[in-house]
Amino acid sequence: MIKYAPHGSEAFNAKVEESLAYIAARFDTLFSRNDLIALVLGGGYGRKEGGVLKSAEGEKLYNDLDFFVISKALSLRKKASISRDLKNLHQELSEEFGIDVDFAEPKSISEISQAPLTLMMYDLQHGYTVIWGNKHALQNLPRRAATELSISEAVKLLLNRGMGLYFAKEHLKREDYHLHIDFINRNIHKAYQAVAEAILIGEGKYHWSVFERMKRIAKLDISSYSSHNALKQLMQTAMLFKLQPHIPDEDSATLLDRVTEAITMFEEVYYKVWAAYFGVSKLDLKSYLNLLSSNKDQAYSVMSLAKNFALNMRDCGLKQANLNEYIKYPRYRLFYTLPWLLFKADMAPEMVASMLGIQECRERLGLEKRYVELWHRYN
């Protein structure tokens, strides 16, 4: 029997295997092997490093189930049809299991092999479990080294985990915050995990295994990234949380202190990682915004330029158009205004509104709502 969670019991791992067999059977009723080659479990469970939540009710799955769909060469129409069915299956299974059961867009081996190396694909190449179809579908996939990961993967990871901290803080403002303690606690840990992983990527020392990442962080001198002595232990605790998650019994004041502390440390590392991206020794808000605006290190194809321009036009119209802003992928606008959103940086509301494409809005609540809308769109 495969051990999907190293801290789970034999009965728990058997239950995971049973659940995966059920998912594979549901998948088999919907899709043909004439179109698809394999259904591959990635993420922590696929790498045999999944988490198990232990409580008085027993052991439960905690992390998402992340599936990759390996296809043959498909027409656009066929791929769209399969994607719609996958979305429906995701909704049905997520409701049944009580966790997200995610299916990536179907991709052929050639599409995966030729795509730029992302953090997600690096992890997949080094650890996965095929639950349906050809068991050897990915065996010839090139095993690329972690040193090939771009620092851009680190900054994208920090954007998403920074938003987790933002949502955690927002939940603490609610009267029913106690119903969201798991979400708040989980996103604090995810932020520290992301900080650790971003530092490792920047140092060329990232590894697909959480066990190995913990060892490498323990040995690493992180003084150039943070002045906080507690950060290294907080990162270690957060990575262990991936394997042994728990739901704390904490009041709102304690949770707020933890979120606030996490944001403070996160901000420091965020600017250090971006400094590495730009190739400078340090950044403050002004230099970050200036370099972000003028940065042209990404080589866009004509097709990409046209697509980016169209997306920016849709989001922002052509008011006070800056061509350099319009040819960048719209995620740029989120990077630009994240310090305002998460770190409470002093940025003029007019500037934030213009960057988010809603010049008529100046109130913080409306601007935050717009930011979240764009983040969901380009996450």
C-alpha positions as CSV (number, residue, x, y, z in Angstrom):
1,M,0.0,0.0,0.0
2,I,1.2,3.5,-0.9
3,K,1.8,5.8,2.1
4,Y,0.3,9.1,0.9
5,A,0.8,10.8,4.3
6,P,3.9,9.9,6.3
7,H,2.2,10.8,9.6
8,G,-1.0,9.0,8.7
9,S,-2.0,5.6,10.0
10,E,-2.2,2.5,7.8
11,A,-6.0,2.8,7.9
12,F,-5.8,6.5,6.8
13,N,-3.6,5.7,3.9
14,A,-5.8,2.9,2.9
15,K,-8.8,5.3,2.9
16,V,-6.8,7.7,0.7
17,E,-6.2,4.9,-1.8
18,E,-9.9,4.0,-1.7
19,S,-10.8,7.6,-2.3
20,L,-8.4,7.9,-5.3
21,A,-9.9,4.7,-6.8
22,Y,-13.3,6.2,-6.5
23,I,-12.2,9.4,-8.2
24,A,-10.5,7.4,-11.0
25,A,-13.8,5.5,-11.5
26,R,-15.8,8.7,-11.7
27,F,-13.2,10.1,-14.2
28,D,-13.4,6.9,-16.3
29,T,-17.2,7.3,-16.8
30,L,-16.7,10.8,-18.2
31,F,-13.6,10.6,-20.4
32,S,-12.2,8.5,-23.2
33,R,-8.7,7.1,-23.6
34,N,-9.0,8.2,-27.2
35,D,-8.6,11.7,-25.9
36,L,-6.8,11.5,-22.5
37,I,-3.7,9.5,-21.6
38,A,-3.5,9.8,-17.8
39,L,-4.9,11.3,-14.6
40,V,-2.0,12.2,-12.4
41,L,-2.1,13.1,-8.7
42,G,0.5,15.8,-7.9
43,G,0.8,18.0,-4.8
44,G,1.7,16.7,-1.4
45,Y,-0.3,13.4,-1.6
46,G,1.1,12.7,-5.1
47,R,4.7,13.1,-3.7
48,K,3.8,10.9,-0.7
49,E,4.1,14.0,1.6
50,G,0.4,14.7,2.3
51,G,-1.0,16.1,5.5
52,V,-3.3,14.3,7.9
53,L,-5.6,16.2,10.3
54,K,-6.0,14.3,13.5
55,S,-8.9,15.1,15.9
56,A,-11.3,13.3,18.2
57,E,-13.3,12.4,15.1
58,G,-10.3,10.5,13.6
59,E,-7.9,11.2,10.7
60,K,-8.9,13.3,7.7
61,L,-7.5,14.6,4.4
62,Y,-6.4,18.2,4.9
63,N,-4.5,19.4,1.8
64,D,-6.1,19.8,-1.7
65,L,-6.0,16.9,-4.1
66,D,-4.3,18.4,-7.2
67,F,-4.7,16.5,-10.4
68,F,-3.0,16.9,-13.8
69,V,-4.8,15.7,-16.9
70,I,-2.5,14.4,-19.6
71,S,-4.0,14.4,-23.0
72,K,-3.4,13.6,-26.6
73,A,-3.3,16.4,-29.1
74,L,-6.7,17.9,-28.9
75,S,-8.6,20.4,-31.0
76,L,-9.6,23.7,-29.2
77,R,-13.2,22.6,-29.3
78,K,-12.5,19.2,-27.7
79,K,-10.2,20.7,-25.0
80,A,-12.9,23.3,-24.1
81,S,-15.5,20.5,-23.8
82,I,-13.2,18.4,-21.5
83,S,-12.4,21.5,-19.4
84,R,-16.1,22.1,-18.8
85,D,-16.6,18.5,-17.7
86,L,-13.6,18.8,-15.4
87,K,-14.9,21.9,-13.8
88,N,-18.2,20.2,-13.1
89,L,-16.4,17.1,-11.7
90,H,-14.3,19.4,-9.5
91,Q,-17.4,21.0,-8.0
92,E,-19.1,17.6,-7.4
93,L,-16.0,15.9,-5.8
94,S,-15.0,18.9,-3.7
95,E,-18.5,18.9,-2.2
96,E,-18.3,15.2,-1.5
97,F,-14.8,15.2,0.0
98,G,-15.0,18.5,1.9
99,I,-11.7,19.7,0.3
100,D,-10.7,21.1,-3.1
101,V,-10.4,18.3,-5.7
102,D,-8.7,20.3,-8.5
103,F,-8.1,19.4,-12.1
104,A,-5.6,21.3,-14.2
105,E,-6.4,22.1,-17.8
106,P,-5.6,19.1,-20.1
107,K,-2.2,19.3,-21.6
108,S,-0.2,17.0,-23.9
109,I,3.3,15.7,-23.1
110,S,4.7,18.0,-25.7
111,E,2.9,21.0,-24.3
112,I,4.3,20.2,-20.8
113,S,7.8,19.6,-22.1
114,Q,8.0,22.8,-24.1
115,A,6.5,25.1,-21.5
116,P,8.7,27.3,-19.3
117,L,9.6,25.7,-16.0
118,T,7.2,26.7,-13.3
119,L,7.3,25.7,-9.6
120,M,4.3,23.6,-10.0
121,M,5.7,21.7,-13.0
122,Y,9.1,21.2,-11.2
123,D,7.4,19.6,-8.2
124,L,5.3,17.4,-10.6
125,Q,8.3,16.2,-12.5
126,H,9.9,14.9,-9.2
127,G,6.9,13.3,-7.5
128,Y,3.5,12.1,-8.6
129,T,1.1,9.2,-8.7
130,V,-0.9,8.1,-11.8
131,I,-4.3,7.0,-10.7
132,W,-5.9,6.4,-14.2
133,G,-4.5,5.6,-17.6
134,N,-1.0,5.0,-18.7
135,K,1.2,4.6,-15.6
136,H,4.3,5.6,-17.6
137,A,2.8,8.7,-19.2
138,L,5.4,11.1,-17.6
139,Q,8.4,8.8,-17.3
140,N,10.1,10.5,-20.3
141,L,9.4,14.0,-19.1
142,P,12.8,15.9,-18.7
143,R,13.8,16.1,-15.0
144,R,14.9,19.7,-14.8
145,A,17.0,21.0,-11.9
146,A,15.7,23.4,-9.3
147,T,18.5,25.8,-10.2
148,E,16.6,26.4,-13.5
149,L,13.6,27.9,-11.6
150,S,13.3,31.6,-12.3
151,I,13.1,34.1,-9.4
152,S,9.8,35.1,-11.1
153,E,8.3,31.9,-9.6
154,A,9.2,33.2,-6.2
155,V,7.5,36.5,-6.6
156,K,4.4,34.9,-8.0
157,L,4.2,32.6,-5.0
158,L,4.6,35.5,-2.6
159,L,1.8,37.4,-4.3
160,N,-0.6,34.5,-3.8
161,R,0.4,33.8,-0.2
162,G,0.3,37.5,0.6
163,M,-3.3,37.4,-0.5
164,G,-3.8,34.6,1.9
165,L,-2.6,36.8,4.7
166,Y,-4.9,39.6,3.5
167,F,-8.0,37.3,3.6
168,A,-7.0,35.9,7.0
169,K,-6.9,39.5,8.4
170,E,-10.3,40.3,6.8
171,H,-11.8,37.2,8.4
172,L,-10.6,38.4,11.8
173,K,-12.8,41.5,11.4
174,R,-15.9,39.3,11.3
175,E,-18.0,38.5,14.4
176,D,-18.0,34.9,13.4
177,Y,-14.2,34.7,13.0
178,H,-14.2,31.6,15.2
179,L,-15.8,29.7,12.2
180,H,-12.7,30.6,10.2
181,I,-9.9,29.8,12.6
182,D,-8.7,26.9,10.4
183,F,-8.6,29.2,7.3
184,I,-6.7,31.9,9.3
185,N,-4.2,29.6,10.8
186,R,-3.6,27.7,7.6
187,N,-2.9,30.9,5.7
188,I,-0.4,32.2,8.3
189,H,1.5,28.9,7.9
190,K,1.2,29.1,4.1
191,A,2.8,32.5,4.2
192,Y,5.8,31.3,6.1
193,Q,6.1,28.3,3.8
194,A,6.1,30.6,0.8
195,V,8.8,32.8,2.4
196,A,10.9,29.8,3.0
197,E,10.4,28.5,-0.6
198,A,11.0,32.0,-2.1
199,I,14.3,32.2,-0.2
200,L,15.3,28.8,-1.3
201,I,14.5,29.6,-5.0
202,G,16.5,32.8,-4.7
203,E,19.5,30.9,-3.3
204,G,19.2,28.1,-6.0
205,K,18.5,25.6,-3.2
206,Y,14.9,24.7,-3.7
207,H,13.9,21.1,-3.5
208,W,10.7,19.3,-4.3
209,S,10.5,17.4,-0.9
210,V,9.3,19.3,2.1
211,F,11.6,17.2,4.3
212,E,14.6,18.3,2.3
213,R,13.5,21.9,2.3
214,M,13.3,21.8,6.1
215,K,16.9,20.6,6.2
216,R,18.1,23.3,3.8
217,I,16.4,26.1,5.6
218,A,17.9,24.9,8.9
219,K,21.4,25.2,7.4
220,L,20.8,28.5,5.5
221,D,21.9,31.9,6.7
222,I,18.8,34.0,6.1
223,S,20.2,37.2,7.7
224,S,20.3,39.0,4.4
225,Y,16.6,38.4,4.0
226,S,15.3,39.2,7.4
227,S,16.3,40.8,10.7
228,H,13.8,38.7,12.7
229,N,15.5,35.9,14.6
230,A,12.2,34.0,15.0
231,L,11.7,33.7,11.2
232,K,13.7,30.5,10.7
233,Q,11.8,28.6,13.4
234,L,8.5,29.9,12.1
235,M,9.3,28.7,8.6
236,Q,10.3,25.3,10.0
237,T,7.0,25.0,12.0
238,A,5.0,26.1,8.9
239,M,6.6,23.4,6.7
240,L,5.9,20.8,9.4
241,F,2.3,22.0,9.4
242,K,2.1,20.7,5.8
243,L,2.5,17.2,7.2
244,Q,0.9,17.5,10.6
245,P,-1.8,20.2,10.3
246,H,-3.9,21.2,13.3
247,I,-6.6,23.7,14.2
248,P,-5.6,25.9,17.2
249,D,-7.9,27.0,20.0
250,E,-7.0,30.7,19.9
251,D,-8.9,34.0,20.5
252,S,-9.1,36.8,18.0
253,A,-6.4,38.9,19.7
254,T,-3.9,36.0,19.5
255,L,-4.7,35.3,15.9
256,L,-4.4,39.0,15.0
257,D,-1.0,39.2,16.6
258,R,0.1,36.2,14.6
259,V,-1.2,37.6,11.3
260,T,0.3,41.0,12.0
261,E,3.7,39.4,12.8
262,A,3.5,37.3,9.7
263,I,2.8,40.4,7.5
264,T,5.7,42.3,9.0
265,M,8.2,39.4,8.3
266,F,6.6,38.8,4.9
267,E,7.0,42.4,3.9
268,E,10.8,42.3,4.6
269,V,11.4,39.1,2.6
270,Y,9.1,40.3,-0.2
271,Y,11.2,43.3,-0.9
272,K,14.5,41.3,-0.6
273,V,13.2,38.7,-3.1
274,W,12.2,41.5,-5.5
275,A,15.6,43.1,-5.1
276,A,17.1,39.8,-6.3
277,Y,14.7,39.8,-9.2
278,F,15.8,43.3,-10.2
279,G,19.5,42.6,-9.4
280,V,19.8,45.3,-6.8
281,S,21.0,45.1,-3.2
282,K,17.9,46.6,-1.6
283,L,14.6,48.2,-2.3
284,D,12.2,50.6,-0.6
285,L,8.6,51.3,-1.8
286,K,9.8,54.1,-4.2
287,S,12.5,52.1,-5.9
288,Y,10.2,49.0,-6.0
289,L,7.5,51.0,-7.9
290,N,10.0,52.6,-10.2
291,L,11.8,49.4,-11.2
292,L,8.5,47.6,-11.6
293,S,7.2,50.3,-13.9
294,S,10.4,50.4,-16.1
295,N,11.2,46.7,-16.0
296,K,11.4,45.2,-19.6
297,D,13.3,42.0,-19.0
298,Q,10.6,39.7,-20.3
299,A,10.7,39.0,-24.0
300,Y,7.1,39.1,-25.2
301,S,6.0,37.7,-28.6
302,V,3.8,39.7,-30.8
303,M,0.9,37.5,-29.9
304,S,1.6,38.0,-26.2
305,L,1.8,41.7,-26.5
306,A,-1.6,41.8,-28.4
307,K,-3.2,39.5,-25.7
308,N,-1.8,41.6,-22.8
309,F,-3.0,44.8,-24.5
310,A,-6.5,43.3,-25.0
311,L,-6.7,42.1,-21.4
312,N,-5.6,45.5,-20.0
313,M,-8.1,47.3,-22.2
314,R,-10.8,45.1,-20.9
315,D,-9.8,45.7,-17.3
316,C,-8.9,49.4,-17.4
317,G,-10.1,51.0,-20.6
318,L,-7.8,53.5,-22.3
319,K,-8.0,56.3,-19.7
320,Q,-4.6,57.9,-19.2
321,A,-3.0,55.0,-21.1
322,N,0.6,54.2,-20.5
323,L,1.7,51.8,-23.2
324,N,4.4,50.2,-21.0
325,E,1.6,49.3,-18.6
326,Y,-0.7,48.0,-21.2
327,I,1.8,45.5,-22.8
328,K,2.6,43.8,-19.5
329,Y,0.6,40.9,-18.3
330,P,-2.1,42.3,-16.0
331,R,-0.6,40.6,-12.9
332,Y,1.8,43.5,-13.0
333,R,-1.0,45.8,-11.6
334,L,-1.4,43.4,-8.7
335,F,2.3,43.5,-7.9
336,Y,2.3,47.2,-8.1
337,T,-0.5,47.8,-5.6
338,L,0.2,44.8,-3.2
339,P,2.2,47.0,-0.8
340,W,-0.8,49.4,-0.6
341,L,-3.2,46.5,0.0
342,L,-1.2,44.3,2.4
343,F,1.6,46.5,3.9
344,K,-0.6,49.7,4.1
345,A,2.1,51.5,2.1
346,D,1.4,55.2,1.5
347,M,0.2,55.3,-2.1
348,A,-2.2,57.9,-3.4
349,P,-5.7,56.5,-3.9
350,E,-5.8,58.1,-7.4
351,M,-2.7,56.1,-8.3
352,V,-4.1,52.9,-6.9
353,A,-7.4,53.5,-8.7
354,S,-5.8,54.2,-12.0
355,M,-3.6,51.0,-11.7
356,L,-6.7,48.9,-10.9
357,G,-8.7,50.5,-13.7
358,I,-11.5,52.2,-11.7
359,Q,-10.6,55.9,-11.8
360,E,-14.0,56.8,-10.4
361,C,-13.4,55.0,-7.1
362,R,-11.3,56.6,-4.3
363,E,-12.6,54.8,-1.2
364,R,-10.3,52.1,0.2
365,L,-13.1,49.5,0.6
366,G,-14.0,49.8,-3.1
367,L,-10.4,49.6,-4.2
368,E,-9.7,46.5,-2.1
369,K,-12.8,44.9,-3.6
370,R,-11.5,45.7,-7.1
371,Y,-8.0,44.3,-6.2
372,V,-9.6,41.0,-5.0
373,E,-11.6,40.8,-8.2
374,L,-8.5,41.2,-10.4
375,W,-6.5,38.7,-8.2
376,H,-9.2,36.0,-8.7
377,R,-9.1,36.7,-12.4
378,Y,-5.3,36.4,-12.8
379,N,-4.4,34.1,-9.9
